[in-house]
Amino acid sequence: MKIAQFACVLFDLDGVLVPTTILHKAAWKALFDQVLPGNVPAYTEQDYYAYVDGRPRYDGVDALLRSRGIELDWGNPDDDPQLDTVCGYGNRKNMTFERMLKQKGIDPYPDTVDLLRHLRADKKRLAVVSSSRNTAQVLQAAGIAGYFDTVVDGNLKDEMGLQGKPAPDTYAYAAKVLGLRNEDAVVVEDALSGVAAGHAGRFGLVVGVNRGAGREQLLKAGADLVVDQLIELIDDDAGERGQGEDPSLDEDRFPVEEWGLSEIGQPDAVSATVFSVTNGSVGVRGEGGGERCLGNGTFLSGFHDTFRIAHPESAYGYAKVGQLIQGVPDASDFTLKVEGLPLGRPEKTTQRLDFRTGIATTTNLYDLGHSIHLKTVLTRMVCLYDRSLSVCTLTVESPDRDMAVVVEGPVNADNPRHVNSSDPRKSTFVDGCGIHEVLDNAVYGELSADCRVFRCNNSRLSLALGVRQFRDGRPVEGSGWRMDVPKGGSTRLVRYAVYRSHPILPAGTSGNGLVVQTRGEGTRNLVEDCRDRLEEVSTLSVEELERRQREWLDRFWERQDIRIQADDGGRTQQMVRWELFQLAQSTAQIENGVGAKGLSGSGYSGHYFWDTEIYILPFLIYSAPARARAVLHYRYLMLPAARRRACALNLNGALFPWRTIDGEEASAYFPTGTAQYHIDADIAYAVAQYVQVTGDEDFLQAEGIDILVETARLWMSLGRYKEDGRFHIHCVTGPDEYTVLVDDNLYTNQMARFNLLAAYKGYQHLREKHPDLIGGIRERLHFDDGEADKWSSAAQAMFVPFDDQEGVHAQDAQFMQRPRWHFDRFTARPLLLHYHPLVIYRHKVLKQTDVVMALYLLSSWFTPEQKRADFDYYDPLTTGDSTLSAASQSILAAEVGHDQLAMQYFRRSLFTDVDDLHANTTDGIHLAACGGVWSSLVCGFGGLRDTGGTGLSIDPRLPSSWRSMTYELEVRGTRFQVAVTTDGVDLKRVSGPELDLLVQGHPRHI
């Protein structure tokens, strides 16, 4: 909240809280149209702001008349309105205003009440300070009189002998009545004279509300801040950009280029995320202008600390152990000194991420004075082909003279300065969590000085870090070096850093919070592995490592690039490649699953959600199936913990955690956490999609069937048949977290139906195709044909909520009875940071639309007419507060013919992170949004549908502003290219066996 640090807020009335300006303007115009002679300029609206607005009534009359060279007797306040005196004219104007107020009434501005409620809830003292003598009547007529602790109006001003605006007296008097100093108060004004009064009184903050006076004029008059809407005063740094804005990048700061993204200018915390590099096992943030301490520099996959969740009021089955991604020591930063003095702020900074080499480069140019310059080039690379290796180089160039530079590069394991936040999207700081260095020489006596061991305080996860550096090809030790740079020459420092930690077994934690690892918690083998790997890689030149990196990415772009011809100078193509690069690097090495932020930051505490299966896995399934299987294998390893979680909720089968790192449920707020049972169906959907698209029956019989059976069992125990003969599921939360604990959520029911059918059909398939294996599978999972038949029956009987009156599917059984959210009055975004959950839950408003997601994922289950009707009904109810929302809305908008809307949502998804649309890119990229971009292109504009792999079809919807789009898919070993142009669809088989699929409603053989 921009005004959070102040104790009280002093509001002007007219034009700030209520639009009485309209009535005042009309009354003033009526007066001056009558009394101004014909030989002077007529009264204009600009005269209102220049001479009348904000001033006491009689002062306004006098100022306007004098601007026309007219001097009139002042008269007395009790003058008859028909008298030709200043007071008489003022009284005539007031009589006209009162008549208009009585006839037309007055409503506050749409967001006034919303703001006042927020301020009262935040224990602010509130006052109205107005020159109007009608203040009490206007407040009463507008229904907002009860919000204010005191009112200083024109009547009180005269009674106390106070000067009117632009003098600060009335505002100072209001602060005094409230028992506060001027510097403790905020002045909110729309009039130039009122802003000048706030500035003259040296109030803590002067806010100008631009209702017509002009932003620049308000700033010039003394405003510290100018807003267009009052609600902006409660939007803090987490406020989201408006849905109507078209996101874009400043071309001077972010030039358009084909195979990279550059930023020219001083970097910030958003830059650190956008230019991060990773391989899915090690993640290194880019340059952000701050210290690269723990949590701001480097992360390892699965490496986290644990803590006991302290529920204010606990109950049986609540999550007990919290999990936080733990930053690890960063080895990619250096500081420089010249002639004993540290370098100051660089004259110019450029940061660049190269999509073809996977290298992030930061270039700084320093002006040392006297026409002497120094240039530094720092590169960071995390090897995509090696899970543990990162390499950074520092090149120092001295173009003007010989120079001695001292470089210091200690590994940064400093604890950060934590700032607690109420934003659940950010990481949580918990006392006691962190890491410490293990310094047991008796155990690690053989270690060299360049290998160190660190351990989490509570989870006891350990890592080994080996560092070795070379200066101009020669090994150097320590963490500080003198580098002699010749005039016109350069010198280079190369650092190899190897991180080793044990993969975790995602089966949950022990009772004391220890995390189960695949090879225990011992660290000697980690150290040995680290040292051996360091020995191997340090014999390779940087050029050789970069060559291998380029080869890895060449193979990726050959198979997974999406080429777009759009009339925007190449910006769309550039941003699409940034998104694809994030998906590529974040999934290059998969050991411990794929978190919502990858390894680019600590947002969401590093947790793993359903985002992975629904938004990231389709990209892998259709382009890198081996990595898709690795992700699903990690979910399979969670089954023991998921079975325990189901028991805790009195359910059969397995309930996968809503959010987790190590397999244990880490969501402390069950209405939007554990109650999202659809996580089971999402995982089952991904299993079915993977098996159908890849044909990997080995996975199905070894691991996939276990997931399908155990999730099907959950639905059978969670739902029940009712008198109508339908199968109902009660008290659940769908993907839309603004509607919780409902009955028969459409998304949940339909996805559960898919889950049940997938389990049944998967079992039947194995029984027919692998009769020799089915006995062992039944024995392993303890089920028989009778149980499988129940899955099929429940799926066929699944209740599908539909509202006959609206002619659309109901999001849930209660949804249609709720009142619609007042989008014009309650405008602060995101809602979850500005409104109590109970306020949100009782309204018809969506964070993201469940129904639209179901229409997309289960496409063949709905008719085109149903899709159009459902989309048109739910899209206006959706805030888009979730970064997952834009992609699914874009896909369906394209399918049902809303071309412009489809592009609008696509661009919001495309620029989510780079343009920081949700104001939280500092905490890491939204990897699911990256996957959503792939889906928006391939499934939206590219027209791919598969209903969880059960049927494959392509029906593109190319945007009118694009000339073509080309992408590749891999289905059952066949790679084929899809080229979409304004003329149609062209398919070309690249490798593998021939394939049949449906294209634009017709069979096609390739």
Stockholm file with secondary structure:
# STOCKHOLM 1.0

chainA/1-1006         MKIAQFACVLFDLDGVLVPTTILHKAAWKALFDQVLPGNVPAYTEQDYYAYVDGRPRYDGVDALLRSRGIELDWGNPDDDPQLDTVCGYGNRKNMTFERMLKQKGIDPYPDTVDLLRHLRADKKRLAVVSSSRNTAQVLQAAGIAGYFDTVVDGNLKDEMGLQGKPAPDTYAYAAKVLGLRNEDAVVVEDALSGVAAGHAGRFGLVVGVNRGAGREQLLKAGADLVVDQLIELIDDDAGERGQGEDPSLDEDRFPVEEWGLSEIGQPDAVSATVFSVTNGSVGVRGEGGGERCLGNGTFLSGFHDTFRIAHPESAYGYAKVGQLIQGVPDASDFTLKVEGLPLGRPEKTTQRLDFRTGIATTTNLYDLGHSIHLKTVLTRMVCLYDRSLSVCTLTVESPDRDMAVVVEGPVNADNPRHVNSSDPRKSTFVDGCGIHEVLDNAVYGELSADCRVFRCNNSRLSLALGVRQFRDGRPVEGSGWRMDVPKGGSTRLVRYAVYRSHPILPAGTSGNGLVVQTRGEGTRNLVEDCRDRLEEVSTLSVEELERRQREWLDRFWERQDIRIQADDGGRTQQMVRWELFQLAQSTAQIENGVGAKGLSGSGYSGHYFWDTEIYILPFLIYSAPARARAVLHYRYLMLPAARRRACALNLNGALFPWRTIDGEEASAYFPTGTAQYHIDADIAYAVAQYVQVTGDEDFLQAEGIDILVETARLWMSLGRYKEDGRFHIHCVTGPDEYTVLVDDNLYTNQMARFNLLAAYKGYQHLREKHPDLIGGIRERLHFDDGEADKWSSAAQAMFVPFDDQEGVHAQDAQFMQRPRWHFDRFTARPLLLHYHPLVIYRHKVLKQTDVVMALYLLSSWFTPEQKRADFDYYDPLTTGDSTLSAASQSILAAEVGHDQLAMQYFRRSLFTDVDDLHANTTDGIHLAACGGVWSSLVCGFGGLRDTGGTGLSIDPRLPSSWRSMTYELEVRGTRFQVAVTTDGVDLKRVSGPELDLLVQGHPRHI
#=GR chainA/1-1006 SS CTTTTCSEEEECSBTTTBCHHHHHHHHHHHHHHHHSCTTSCCCCHHHIIIIITTSCHHHHHHHHHHHTTCCCCCCCTTCCTTSSSHHHHHHHHHHHHHHHHHHHCCCCCTTHHHHHHHHHHTTCEEEEECSCTTHHHHHHHHTCGGGCSEEECHHHHHHHTCCCTTSSHHHHHHHHHTTCCGGGEEEEESSHHHHHHHHHTTCSEEEEECSSSCHHHHHHHTCSEEESSGGGGTCCTTCCCCTTSCCCCCTTTSCCCSSEEEEESCCCHHHHHHTCEECSSEEECCCCSSCCCTTTSEEETTCEEEEECCCSSCCTTCCCEEEEECCBCBCCCCEEEETTEECCSCSEEEEEEETTTTEEEEEEEEEEETTEEEEEEEEEEECTTCTTEEEEEEEEEESSSCEEEEEECCCBCCCCCCCCCSCTTSCCCCTTCCEEEECCHHHHTTCCTTEEEEEETTTCCEEEEEEEEEETTEEECSSEEEEEECTTEEEEEEEEEEEEECCEEEEEECTTSCEEETTCSCCHHHHHHHHHHHHHHTTSCHHHHHHHHHHHHHHHHHHHCCEEEESSTTHHHHHHHHHHHHHHHHTSSCSSCCCTTTTSCCGGGGCBCTHIIIIIHHHHHTTCHHHHHHHHHHHHHTHHHHHHHHHHTTCSSCCCCSSBSSSSCCCSCGGGTTTCTHHHHHHHHHHHHHHHHHCCHHHIIIIIHHHHHHHHHHHHHHEEECTTSCEEECSBCCSCTTSCSBSSCHHHHHHHHHHHHHHHHHHHHHHHHCHHHHHHHHHHHTCCHHHHHHHHHHHHTBCCCEETTTTEECSSTTGGGSCBCCTTTCCCSSGGGTSCHHHHHTSBCBSSCHHHHHHHHTGGGSCHHHHHHHHHHHGGGBCCCSTTHHHHHHHHHHHHTCHHHHHHHHHHHHTTTTTTTTSCGGGCCCHHHHHHHHHIIIIIISCEECTTTTCCEECCCCCTTEEEEEEEEEETTEEEEEEEETTEEEEEEEESSCCEEEETTEEEEC
#=GC SS_cons          CTTTTCSEEEECSBTTTBCHHHHHHHHHHHHHHHHSCTTSCCCCHHHIIIIITTSCHHHHHHHHHHHTTCCCCCCCTTCCTTSSSHHHHHHHHHHHHHHHHHHHCCCCCTTHHHHHHHHHHTTCEEEEECSCTTHHHHHHHHTCGGGCSEEECHHHHHHHTCCCTTSSHHHHHHHHHTTCCGGGEEEEESSHHHHHHHHHTTCSEEEEECSSSCHHHHHHHTCSEEESSGGGGTCCTTCCCCTTSCCCCCTTTSCCCSSEEEEESCCCHHHHHHTCEECSSEEECCCCSSCCCTTTSEEETTCEEEEECCCSSCCTTCCCEEEEECCBCBCCCCEEEETTEECCSCSEEEEEEETTTTEEEEEEEEEEETTEEEEEEEEEEECTTCTTEEEEEEEEEESSSCEEEEEECCCBCCCCCCCCCSCTTSCCCCTTCCEEEECCHHHHTTCCTTEEEEEETTTCCEEEEEEEEEETTEEECSSEEEEEECTTEEEEEEEEEEEEECCEEEEEECTTSCEEETTCSCCHHHHHHHHHHHHHHTTSCHHHHHHHHHHHHHHHHHHHCCEEEESSTTHHHHHHHHHHHHHHHHTSSCSSCCCTTTTSCCGGGGCBCTHIIIIIHHHHHTTCHHHHHHHHHHHHHTHHHHHHHHHHTTCSSCCCCSSBSSSSCCCSCGGGTTTCTHHHHHHHHHHHHHHHHHCCHHHIIIIIHHHHHHHHHHHHHHEEECTTSCEEECSBCCSCTTSCSBSSCHHHHHHHHHHHHHHHHHHHHHHHHCHHHHHHHHHHHTCCHHHHHHHHHHHHTBCCCEETTTTEECSSTTGGGSCBCCTTTCCCSSGGGTSCHHHHHTSBCBSSCHHHHHHHHTGGGSCHHHHHHHHHHHGGGBCCCSTTHHHHHHHHHHHHTCHHHHHHHHHHHHTTTTTTTTSCGGGCCCHHHHHHHHHIIIIIISCEECTTTTCCEECCCCCTTEEEEEEEEEETTEEEEEEEETTEEEEEEEESSCCEEEETTEEEEC
//
